Every structure is written in structure tokens, then in C-alpha cells.
Amino acid sequence: MRSQKAQAKAARVNFDWTELRDVVAKVEEELGEMKEEIASLALASPTSGGQDRARIEDEVGEHALRSR
């Protein structure tokens, strides 16, 4: 019952896939974005670290949600 509710919510926001390869592709896309943000942090100036950290946290959060 609980998983059916979660699935219905996901489908309402186009977060629902029928093929496993589509799920893997989305996870890989999000992982790539997270890696890009982490790499940009390495290049960031010390004064913008907080803003960059927030962007990375956003990407990590998205990845965690999509991996559930």
C-alpha cells in the first residue's frame, strides 16, 4: 500500500519509468551532475565556497531522492 502511494506521487511529477534502462540513465545523469559540482568546488575561490557547497548539496540531495 505504501509503495503504491509513493509510485502514484512519483508518476504525478513525471518521475516514473517503465524500463530499467531509463532508471539507470537518470541515475547516471544525476551522478554526472553531482561530479561536475564537486569538481567545480575544487576550482572555486575560497570566498564562494558556501554557495558552491549549497549547489553540491542540492545535487547530492537530488541523487539521493532518485536512488530511493
Secondary structure, 3 states (H helix, E strand, C coil): CHHHHHHHHHHHCCCCCCCHHHHHHHHHHHHHHHHHHHHHHHHCCHHHHHHHHHHHHHHHHHHHHHCC
